[in-house]
Amino acid sequence: MKKHRIFEISAISCIGLLTTVVLAISPFEKQQLENFKVSTLKDLPGVAVALKISRDDPNTLGLLKEQDLKRDVEFALQTAGIEILQPTPDVGLYVVIVRVAMTGKEGMACAIYVQSSLMQIVSLARDPSIRTEAKTWPAVSEATFGVVPLSMAKRVITQSVKDQAEEFVEDYKAANSKIGTQ
């Protein structure tokens, strides 16, 4: 009788843990798993990171620096156990694009756009000898877009970059966990 009860507790714990893993993934990763039954992040050894800030004017948010945001992204990924690699054709490239433009009366507001994605070299199913670069995460484009007061723009952009990196981390962890992943 005790063995049966221990099995029930183990099964319930395992189901609870799997539910936690499944709930931690983004809706886009979930859709990819439903469509293809595998994550493009599975067995990914690490990533290279590229970050680009595009401004309407070189002086727009001059205190917002690419190297600072890139360092934040790399730190978030490394903290989660994702290795930061040098860019080569065989390494996935985690790309962050930040666009900022002054708007509103007297430039007191800023339009922002932040998008993160993973680019990888892939082969075509119809002809594996054809290789090309493709966005493999997220399955559907997701971006942060808005107009914020100039005084808040840097903080909103920094937080958006961190939030998107955290979403990538959660999907990466789910795809590469040792517990019954796809």
JOWO-V454212 format. One record per backbone hydrogen bond with DSSP energy under -0.5 kcal/mol. CO is the residue of the C=O (numbers start at 1). NH is the residue of the N-H. E is the energy in kcal/mol with one decimal. If there is no record, write none. Layout:
co = {CO:CO}
nh = {NH:NH}
e = {E:E}
//
This chain:
co = {1:2:3:4:5:6:7:8:9:10:11:12:13:14:15:16:17:18:19:20:22:26:27:28:29:30:31:32:32:33:39:41:43:45:46:47:48:50:52:52:53:54:57:59:61:63:65:66:67:68:69:70:71:72:73:74:75:76:77:78:81:83:83:88:92:92:93:93:94:95:96:97:98:99:100:101:103:104:105:108:109:110:111:112:113:114:115:117:117:118:118:119:120:122:127:127:129:130:132:134:134:137:142:143:144:146:148:149:149:150:152:153:154:155:156:157:158:159:160:161:162:163:164:165:166:167:168:169:170:171:172:173:174:178}
nh = {5:6:7:8:9:10:11:12:13:14:15:16:17:18:19:20:21:22:23:24:25:30:31:32:33:34:35:36:37:37:42:44:45:83:92:85:94:96:54:98:55:100:60:62:64:65:69:70:71:72:73:74:75:76:77:78:79:80:82:81:83:47:85:91:48:94:95:119:50:117:52:115:54:113:56:111:109:107:108:150:103:148:101:146:99:144:97:95:119:136:137:93:134:132:124:130:131:124:122:120:136:118:116:145:114:112:110:152:153:154:156:157:158:159:160:161:162:163:164:165:166:167:168:169:170:171:172:173:174:175:176:177:177:180}
e = {-1.8:-2.4:-2.2:-2.0:-2.3:-2.6:-2.8:-2.5:-2.6:-2.5:-2.4:-2.5:-2.4:-2.6:-2.5:-2.0:-2.2:-2.7:-2.6:-1.2:-1.0:-2.4:-2.0:-2.1:-2.4:-2.2:-2.5:-3.1:-0.5:-1.7:-1.1:-1.8:-0.6:-0.6:-0.6:-2.6:-3.2:-2.4:-0.5:-2.8:-0.5:-2.5:-2.2:-1.2:-2.1:-0.8:-2.0:-2.9:-2.0:-2.0:-2.3:-2.8:-2.4:-2.3:-2.4:-2.9:-2.7:-1.2:-2.7:-1.8:-0.6:-2.4:-0.6:-1.6:-2.7:-0.6:-0.8:-2.7:-2.6:-2.2:-2.5:-2.4:-3.5:-1.8:-1.5:-3.4:-1.7:-1.5:-1.5:-2.4:-2.5:-2.5:-1.9:-1.9:-2.9:-2.7:-3.0:-3.2:-0.5:-2.9:-1.1:-3.0:-2.6:-2.5:-0.7:-2.5:-0.7:-2.1:-3.4:-2.5:-0.6:-2.9:-0.6:-0.5:-2.5:-3.3:-2.9:-1.9:-1.1:-0.5:-2.6:-2.6:-2.7:-2.4:-2.4:-2.6:-2.1:-2.8:-2.4:-2.0:-2.4:-2.0:-2.0:-2.5:-2.6:-2.2:-2.9:-3.0:-2.3:-2.3:-1.6:-0.7:-0.6:-0.9}
//
